Amino acid sequence: MPIPNRPLFGPAGNSEEFYAQGYKTVLQAPGWLEGLGLTAYEYQCGHGVRVSEATARAIGAKAAEHGVAVSLHAPYYISLASAEEAKRENSVEYILQSARAVDWLGGDRVVVHPGGLGGLPREQAAALAAQTLRQAQSVLDGEGLSHIRLCPETMGKVNQLGDLDEVLGFCAVDERFLPCIDFGHLNARTLGGVNTREAFAALLDMVADALGEERARRFHMHFSKIEYSKGGEKRHLTFSDELYGPDPAPLMALLAERGCAPVVICESAGTQAADAVTMKALYEQAARQAG
C-alpha cells in the first residue's frame, strides 16, 4: 500500500450495516467504504485462506479504484510456538498463503496471531515463535513476496503469546516487520490498564524506543472495546459500551500530536465501520486542534 502521511481508517471485514443496506459481496465493500470516508479494509482469513486469485484480484482492483488500502488477517489457528514441529511448519504455510492472497488484493500487510505458549515457559515460547517468523520471512523471500510486511499482533488473553514486549521482540527479527498493536487486547490482558492518555503514550514510546521512529509512525493498529475477566479478553464490544473501554479519544489525540500514520482497523462487534468513522472524526478534530 502507499505510505500514508496520515492514518488510514477502516473496518475488519463487513459490518452489519453493510448487509442491512443490501450489499452482499466483498467486491462492493470498497465503494461503500469510500462513501463513508474510510480508506482501509482488513480482509478476514481467520478461518482459512479460501479466496481465489481471480476474486482477490477483482477485490484489489475495486479497492484501488476507491482509494482503499487492503490488509489481511491470517488464520487464527497459527501457532508460532507449538511444541510440534509439524504445526509450526503448517503455520509457515498459512502465512505464505496469506501473503499470496494479500498480494493479489493489492495490499502488503498480513496480521499474524502468535498463538499459545505450546506448554513452554513464556521466554522459551517467544524465542521459538521468533524463529518461526524468521523461517516464514525466508519462505516469503524465496517466493518473491519479500515486500509483504508481517505484522505480529498483541493478544488479549493472558495465557497467549503477545504482550507488547513479546511483539516488539518478534519485530526485531526483521526490519520489515511491523507491530499490530491491538489496544483493546492490551487493555483486556492488563485488566483495564491501557485506557488513559498516559498509558497510550507509554506504549507508543515503547514502540519508538524498540523499533525506531519510522516503524513507530507507520505501525498497524487494531482497536475495539473488549470485555475481559481475570484471564483477559472475553468478547469484542461496540463503542456504545461504557464499562470496559478503552476510550479511543485520547489515543486519537496522541496520533495527531505525534504525527503518527498507522493503518487503524476497527474490530468492534458488528459496528466496525461506524466506529471506524468515529475514530477518524476524533482524529481529525485532534489534528485541527494540534494545528
ZAMAR-964804 format. One record per residue (C-alpha): x, y, z. Coordinates in nm, 3 decimals, decimal comma, padded with zeros to 5 digits, always signed. Layout:
// ZAMAR-964804
+---------+---------+---------+
:       X :       Y :       Z :
+---------+---------+---------+
:       X :       Y :       Z :
...
+---------+---------+---------+
This chain:
// ZAMAR-964804
+---------+---------+---------+
:       X :       Y :       Z :
+---------+---------+---------+
: +00,000 : +00,000 : +00,000 :
: +00,118 : +00,359 : -00,048 :
: +00,296 : +00,505 : +00,253 :
: +00,037 : +00,726 : +00,422 :
: +00,110 : +01,066 : +00,572 :
: -00,198 : +01,044 : +00,792 :
: -00,372 : +00,745 : +00,949 :
: -00,591 : +00,526 : +00,731 :
: -00,916 : +00,416 : +00,896 :
: -01,136 : +00,121 : +00,816 :
: -01,311 : -00,194 : +00,942 :
: -01,214 : -00,556 : +00,985 :
: -01,447 : -00,729 : +00,743 :
: -01,802 : -00,617 : +00,673 :
: -02,025 : -00,462 : +00,937 :
: -02,389 : -00,544 : +00,999 :
: -02,491 : -00,214 : +00,839 :
: -02,319 : -00,314 : +00,513 :
: -02,554 : -00,609 : +00,477 :
: -02,854 : -00,420 : +00,619 :
: -02,819 : -00,173 : +00,332 :
: -02,848 : -00,456 : +00,081 :
: -02,484 : -00,511 : -00,005 :
: -02,384 : -00,873 : -00,042 :
: -02,025 : -00,922 : -00,158 :
: -01,679 : -00,801 : -00,065 :
: -01,650 : -00,660 : -00,418 :
: -01,900 : -00,395 : -00,306 :
: -01,715 : -00,308 : +00,015 :
: -01,454 : -00,063 : -00,121 :
: -01,716 : +00,162 : -00,283 :
: -01,929 : +00,153 : +00,031 :
: -01,629 : +00,242 : +00,248 :
: -01,534 : +00,530 : +00,020 :
: -01,885 : +00,666 : +00,069 :
: -01,824 : +00,666 : +00,445 :
: -01,492 : +00,845 : +00,406 :
: -01,293 : +00,536 : +00,505 :
: -00,965 : +00,439 : +00,342 :
: -00,869 : +00,097 : +00,482 :
: -01,015 : -00,254 : +00,490 :
: -00,886 : -00,570 : +00,653 :
: -00,981 : -00,882 : +00,461 :
: -01,061 : -01,164 : +00,701 :
: -00,900 : -01,506 : +00,661 :
: -00,927 : -01,605 : +01,026 :
: -01,080 : -01,943 : +00,938 :
: -00,852 : -02,011 : +00,643 :
: -00,726 : -01,851 : +00,323 :
: -01,005 : -01,950 : +00,086 :
: -01,015 : -01,663 : -00,161 :
: -00,924 : -01,744 : -00,521 :
: -00,665 : -01,544 : -00,708 :
: -00,926 : -01,417 : -00,955 :
: -01,161 : -01,299 : -00,681 :
: -00,881 : -01,140 : -00,479 :
: -00,751 : -00,951 : -00,781 :
: -01,103 : -00,827 : -00,858 :
: -01,141 : -00,701 : -00,499 :
: -00,799 : -00,541 : -00,521 :
: -00,896 : -00,357 : -00,838 :
: -01,209 : -00,222 : -00,668 :
: -01,006 : -00,119 : -00,365 :
: -00,760 : +00,070 : -00,585 :
: -01,048 : +00,235 : -00,771 :
: -01,200 : +00,362 : -00,447 :
: -00,877 : +00,454 : -00,267 :
: -00,898 : +00,180 : -00,004 :
: -00,580 : +00,019 : +00,132 :
: -00,622 : -00,355 : +00,195 :
: -00,455 : -00,562 : +00,464 :
: -00,528 : -00,926 : +00,553 :
: -00,579 : -01,112 : +00,878 :
: -00,410 : -01,453 : +00,867 :
: -00,577 : -01,766 : +01,011 :
: -00,645 : -01,761 : +01,385 :
: -00,508 : -02,113 : +01,430 :
: -00,149 : -02,017 : +01,350 :
: +00,071 : -02,140 : +01,635 :
: +00,421 : -01,998 : +01,611 :
: +00,545 : -02,165 : +01,930 :
: +00,380 : -02,506 : +01,905 :
: +00,586 : -02,785 : +02,056 :
: +00,503 : -02,986 : +01,743 :
: +00,731 : -02,906 : +01,452 :
: +00,459 : -03,003 : +01,203 :
: +00,225 : -02,740 : +01,346 :
: +00,495 : -02,475 : +01,320 :
: +00,560 : -02,577 : +00,959 :
: +00,186 : -02,557 : +00,889 :
: +00,184 : -02,210 : +01,040 :
: +00,457 : -02,103 : +00,799 :
: +00,244 : -02,237 : +00,514 :
: -00,062 : -02,043 : +00,638 :
: +00,147 : -01,727 : +00,648 :
: +00,265 : -01,794 : +00,292 :
: -00,095 : -01,846 : +00,177 :
: -00,192 : -01,520 : +00,346 :
: +00,096 : -01,332 : +00,184 :
: -00,002 : -01,456 : -00,161 :
: -00,363 : -01,354 : -00,103 :
: -00,284 : -01,004 : +00,023 :
: -00,053 : -00,954 : -00,274 :
: -00,340 : -01,044 : -00,509 :
: -00,556 : -00,797 : -00,314 :
: -00,304 : -00,522 : -00,380 :
: -00,205 : -00,495 : -00,014 :
: +00,118 : -00,565 : +00,169 :
: +00,033 : -00,622 : +00,537 :
: -00,053 : -00,959 : +00,696 :
: -00,164 : -00,963 : +01,059 :
: -00,046 : -01,275 : +01,244 :
: -00,168 : -01,409 : +01,580 :
: +00,133 : -01,559 : +01,763 :
: -00,080 : -01,830 : +01,929 :
: -00,040 : -02,001 : +02,263 :
: +00,265 : -02,092 : +02,469 :
: +00,278 : -02,452 : +02,349 :
: +00,330 : -02,572 : +02,705 :
: +00,660 : -02,384 : +02,724 :
: +00,780 : -02,110 : +02,960 :
: +00,699 : -01,766 : +02,813 :
: +01,057 : -01,677 : +02,728 :
: +01,121 : -02,007 : +02,553 :
: +00,790 : -01,988 : +02,365 :
: +00,867 : -01,633 : +02,250 :
: +01,208 : -01,742 : +02,122 :
: +01,053 : -02,030 : +01,928 :
: +00,786 : -01,801 : +01,783 :
: +01,054 : -01,558 : +01,667 :
: +01,236 : -01,844 : +01,499 :
: +00,914 : -01,948 : +01,319 :
: +00,858 : -01,591 : +01,199 :
: +01,216 : -01,579 : +01,070 :
: +01,151 : -01,902 : +00,880 :
: +00,825 : -01,760 : +00,738 :
: +01,001 : -01,447 : +00,613 :
: +01,268 : -01,661 : +00,448 :
: +00,995 : -01,858 : +00,267 :
: +00,827 : -01,534 : +00,156 :
: +01,157 : -01,403 : +00,024 :
: +01,205 : -01,723 : -00,173 :
: +00,857 : -01,691 : -00,323 :
: +00,907 : -01,334 : -00,447 :
: +00,697 : -01,189 : -00,166 :
: +00,969 : -01,003 : +00,020 :
: +00,765 : -00,681 : +00,000 :
: +00,489 : -00,825 : +00,217 :
: +00,508 : -00,699 : +00,574 :
: +00,427 : -00,941 : +00,853 :
: +00,251 : -00,777 : +01,149 :
: +00,262 : -00,985 : +01,468 :
: -00,035 : -00,887 : +01,685 :
: -00,062 : -00,813 : +02,054 :
: -00,313 : -01,052 : +02,205 :
: -00,590 : -01,021 : +02,462 :
: -00,564 : -01,333 : +02,675 :
: -00,305 : -01,365 : +02,949 :
: -00,219 : -01,725 : +02,854 :
: -00,135 : -01,629 : +02,493 :
: +00,187 : -01,502 : +02,348 :
: +00,159 : -01,139 : +02,251 :
: +00,217 : -00,884 : +02,521 :
: +00,378 : -00,571 : +02,379 :
: +00,732 : -00,668 : +02,482 :
: +00,696 : -01,003 : +02,304 :
: +00,555 : -00,847 : +01,987 :
: +00,834 : -00,589 : +01,977 :
: +01,079 : -00,876 : +02,017 :
: +00,920 : -01,051 : +01,718 :
: +00,953 : -00,731 : +01,514 :
: +01,324 : -00,719 : +01,597 :
: +01,364 : -01,036 : +01,385 :
: +01,334 : -00,839 : +01,059 :
: +01,322 : -00,466 : +00,997 :
: +01,029 : -00,517 : +00,759 :
: +00,803 : -00,648 : +01,036 :
: +00,551 : -00,402 : +01,177 :
: +00,375 : -00,448 : +01,510 :
: -00,001 : -00,484 : +01,503 :
: -00,087 : -00,311 : +01,826 :
: -00,435 : -00,404 : +01,941 :
: -00,509 : -00,155 : +02,216 :
: -00,829 : -00,336 : +02,314 :
: -00,634 : -00,658 : +02,356 :
: -00,369 : -00,487 : +02,567 :
: -00,634 : -00,326 : +02,783 :
: -00,800 : -00,665 : +02,830 :
: -00,484 : -00,858 : +02,919 :
: -00,388 : -00,589 : +03,172 :
: -00,744 : -00,588 : +03,315 :
: -00,808 : -00,226 : +03,226 :
: -00,453 : -00,097 : +03,243 :
: -00,446 : +00,059 : +02,895 :
: -00,723 : +00,317 : +02,899 :
: -00,567 : +00,657 : +02,964 :
: -00,364 : +00,909 : +02,768 :
: -00,062 : +00,829 : +02,986 :
: -00,091 : +00,454 : +02,923 :
: -00,132 : +00,501 : +02,548 :
: +00,166 : +00,739 : +02,539 :
: +00,383 : +00,491 : +02,727 :
: +00,301 : +00,217 : +02,475 :
: +00,380 : +00,441 : +02,178 :
: +00,708 : +00,537 : +02,346 :
: +00,794 : +00,168 : +02,387 :
: +00,742 : +00,107 : +02,017 :
: +00,962 : +00,401 : +01,918 :
: +01,236 : +00,301 : +02,162 :
: +01,238 : -00,060 : +02,038 :
: +01,185 : -00,019 : +01,664 :
: +01,272 : +00,342 : +01,579 :
: +01,063 : +00,640 : +01,485 :
: +00,971 : +00,525 : +01,134 :
: +00,809 : +00,197 : +01,235 :
: +00,654 : +00,372 : +01,535 :
: +00,485 : +00,617 : +01,295 :
: +00,357 : +00,357 : +01,049 :
: +00,260 : +00,064 : +01,267 :
: -00,053 : -00,144 : +01,213 :
: -00,330 : -00,097 : +01,465 :
: -00,646 : -00,271 : +01,583 :
: -00,894 : -00,103 : +01,812 :
: -01,218 : -00,207 : +01,979 :
: -01,372 : -00,207 : +02,322 :
: -01,337 : -00,553 : +02,477 :
: -01,498 : -00,722 : +02,775 :
: -01,246 : -00,901 : +02,995 :
: -01,219 : -01,119 : +03,304 :
: -00,917 : -01,231 : +03,510 :
: -00,790 : -01,433 : +03,213 :
: -00,808 : -01,133 : +02,981 :
: -01,023 : -01,096 : +02,670 :
: -01,376 : -01,236 : +02,667 :
: -01,555 : -01,069 : +02,375 :
: -01,547 : -00,769 : +02,148 :
: -01,798 : -00,490 : +02,215 :
: -01,913 : -00,174 : +02,036 :
: -01,830 : +00,188 : +02,107 :
: -02,162 : +00,218 : +02,289 :
: -02,011 : +00,023 : +02,581 :
: -01,928 : +00,246 : +02,877 :
: -01,787 : -00,015 : +03,115 :
: -01,480 : -00,181 : +02,968 :
: -01,310 : +00,051 : +02,721 :
: -01,061 : +00,153 : +02,609 :
: -01,164 : +00,506 : +02,514 :
: -01,038 : +00,592 : +02,163 :
: -01,033 : +00,971 : +02,208 :
: -00,703 : +01,015 : +02,395 :
: -00,528 : +00,776 : +02,158 :
: -00,654 : +00,960 : +01,850 :
: -00,527 : +01,285 : +02,005 :
: -00,183 : +01,133 : +02,058 :
: -00,166 : +01,007 : +01,699 :
: -00,243 : +01,358 : +01,576 :
: +00,001 : +01,530 : +01,808 :
: +00,286 : +01,291 : +01,728 :
: +00,228 : +01,281 : +01,353 :
: +00,169 : +00,905 : +01,356 :
: +00,022 : +00,749 : +01,043 :
: -00,081 : +00,391 : +01,127 :
: -00,338 : +00,182 : +00,947 :
: -00,623 : +00,184 : +01,201 :
: -00,855 : -00,116 : +01,177 :
: -01,168 : -00,123 : +01,392 :
: -01,278 : -00,465 : +01,521 :
: -01,598 : -00,366 : +01,700 :
: -01,865 : -00,635 : +01,713 :
: -02,085 : -00,559 : +01,412 :
: -02,039 : -00,180 : +01,416 :
: -01,679 : -00,178 : +01,297 :
: -01,737 : +00,059 : +01,004 :
: -01,939 : +00,314 : +01,203 :
: -01,688 : +00,301 : +01,488 :
: -01,402 : +00,348 : +01,240 :
: -01,582 : +00,663 : +01,119 :
: -01,599 : +00,778 : +01,482 :
: -01,225 : +00,726 : +01,529 :
: -01,149 : +00,915 : +01,211 :
: -01,363 : +01,207 : +01,330 :
: -01,187 : +01,208 : +01,668 :
: -00,851 : +01,208 : +01,494 :
: -00,944 : +01,490 : +01,258 :
: -01,074 : +01,703 : +01,545 :
: -00,749 : +01,648 : +01,735 :
: -00,542 : +01,722 : +01,424 :
: -00,719 : +02,056 : +01,380 :
: -00,653 : +02,143 : +01,742 :
: -00,288 : +02,041 : +01,712 :
: -00,256 : +02,282 : +01,421 :
+---------+---------+---------+
